[in-house]
Amino acid sequence: MASMLLSRQLTCCLQQNSRLLLFGHRYISQAAAKIDVDFDYDGPLMKTEVPGPRSRELMKQLSGIQNADAVHFFCNYEESRGNYLVDVDGNRMLDLYSQISSIPIGYSHPSLIKLLQQPQNLSTFINRPALGILPPENFAERLKESLLSVAPKGLSQVMTMACGSCSNENAFKAIFLWYRNKERGHNNVTKEELESCMINQPPGCPDYAMLSFMGGFHGRTLGCLATTHSKAIHKLDIPSLDWPIAPFPRLKYPLEDFVKENQQEEARCLEEVEDLIVKYRKKKKIVAGIIVEPIQSEGGDNHASDDFFRKLRDIARKHGCAFLVDEVQTGGGCTGKFWAHEHWGLDDPADVVSFSKKMMTGGFFYKEEFRPNAPYRIFNTWLGDPSKNLLLAEVIKVIKKEDLLNNATHAGKALLTGLLDLQARYPHLISRVRGRGTFCSFDTPNDATRNKLIKIARNKGVVLGGCGDRSIRFRPTLIFKDHHAHLFLNIFSDILANFK
Ligand SMILES: Cc1ncc(COP(=O)(O)O)c(C=O)c1O
């Protein structure tokens, strides 16, 4: 019975996939056809305005069940492939936002389809285990070939989680446990601690804090939200914690024209970090850790120099705070290195690095000294999903085989150069062009102009995302190539020329 079910599922999967392989795709060029990843369409194809009639009908249906105001349009994922997202009205759009930066190697990648077709993988997809207590035989091996094969320097340990917020939330806990053990030394836990923690009081619940930066985004769960400061709408009406918030540098562009000003701005922010740690300690709140994004993403693609981050790392060490780098959005290769913080050249690695999005699974890497000292202290039912580790192992193989980190650098250069050119031609619409790899962005004069540009681009077949109060960000897949950049730049150049 079970084998019949397995074989029926497999046949169905094969049928669907052969349909996918036979129809709808085009190879772009002779040169591009040499590699697997060009399982892609040859350009946008628009049939209706977006959202079209079918999307609007589905929005009405969904609105009856939940608040669906954030929905842009409904998608046809079966028809979406490569860098192109197809909607339910048959519109095919070049996707430069890729599900809020979370599609590593494009839609319906043939290597991932093949993985699903292999009978030995089926059980991993249908039997989701409680990984912390009943992992499958190959779990450690799978972690080694997926996550640990790309672990940031110096971090030998990893925990998987379901999403970015869950990863940061548990990373905070790992930091607090580490800090308390450091303070406690070899002394045993006291009866008072055990009793007071049950009523949310010290000493069992110590007054520890995470220091975060204005403009940062680390998720929407309660602990993470206390470190998120990108938009009021995320925080309004939710109780929070009195944890220190430091200013994040606001750099002036072009960088080469404002070297001195930007250095001063970074020095001011670093000074404030140290002042806050001391000030909070005086009021008996201990800053156990510092959390920072390599590029503040949701908050507006705010960059700081590599030197700023190296100095921040030094400050964390000097004050005995853990240094947590949130690579949920920047990780996975889009900046041209697998981890954006690798650009900094740290002597002493970060203590903890969280990830999700392009990594297919959430989780965090950490140094051995951050291992929890007992079971169930960092725990939940699923602790991720082994099927995602399987997919990730394949994604990493593709990244290596297709040299996609160098591709991100190369395609990113084409994109950035084109954006700088547009900035020179349309300075009243585009400013502060910035980026690393394909992780690029620019500012528009205001929120209304930004939203209008995104809407016009969508109707011309390009999906873009906004961030901060007036920025447009690029978050394409890792198989975004130079020719996709040129295609976008041509479309966008027309939009800017006709913008009223
Ligand atoms: C830097 C960063 N951290 C954390 C998160 C939260 O991740 P999730 O939405 O998966 O909870 C995000 C989400 O955009 C993010 O960009």
The ligand as an SDF file (V2000), in Angstrom:
LIG
                    3D

 16 16  0  0  0  0  0  0  0  0999 V2000
   17.8590   41.0850    8.0030 C   0  0  0  0  0  0  0  0  0  0  0  0
   16.6030   40.3420    8.3390 C   0  0  0  0  0  0  0  0  0  0  0  0
   16.5010   39.7030    9.5170 N   0  0  0  0  0  0  0  0  0  0  0  0
   15.4090   39.0120    9.8420 C   0  0  0  0  0  0  0  0  0  0  0  0
   14.3240   38.9360    9.0050 C   0  0  0  0  0  0  0  0  0  0  0  0
   13.1080   38.1840    9.4060 C   0  0  0  0  0  0  0  0  0  0  0  0
   12.9590   37.0480    8.6320 O   0  0  0  0  0  0  0  0  0  0  0  0
   11.5290   36.3480    8.4880 P   0  0  0  0  0  0  0  0  0  0  0  0
   10.6670   37.2840    7.7250 O   0  0  0  0  0  0  0  0  0  0  0  0
   11.8320   35.0730    7.7830 O   0  0  0  0  0  0  0  0  0  0  0  0
   11.0420   36.1210    9.8760 O   0  0  0  0  0  0  0  0  0  0  0  0
   14.3710   39.5970    7.7660 C   0  0  0  0  0  0  0  0  0  0  0  0
   13.2250   39.5570    6.8520 C   0  0  0  0  0  0  0  0  0  0  0  0
   13.1140   40.2520    5.8930 O   0  0  0  0  0  0  0  0  0  0  0  0
   15.5420   40.3150    7.4250 C   0  0  0  0  0  0  0  0  0  0  0  0
   15.6450   40.9740    6.2620 O   0  0  0  0  0  0  0  0  0  0  0  0
  1  2  1  0
  2  3  1  0
  2 15  2  0
  3  4  2  0
  4  5  1  0
  5  6  1  0
  5 12  2  0
  6  7  1  0
  7  8  1  0
  8  9  2  0
  8 10  1  0
  8 11  1  0
 12 13  1  0
 12 15  1  0
 13 14  2  0
 15 16  1  0
M  END
$$$$
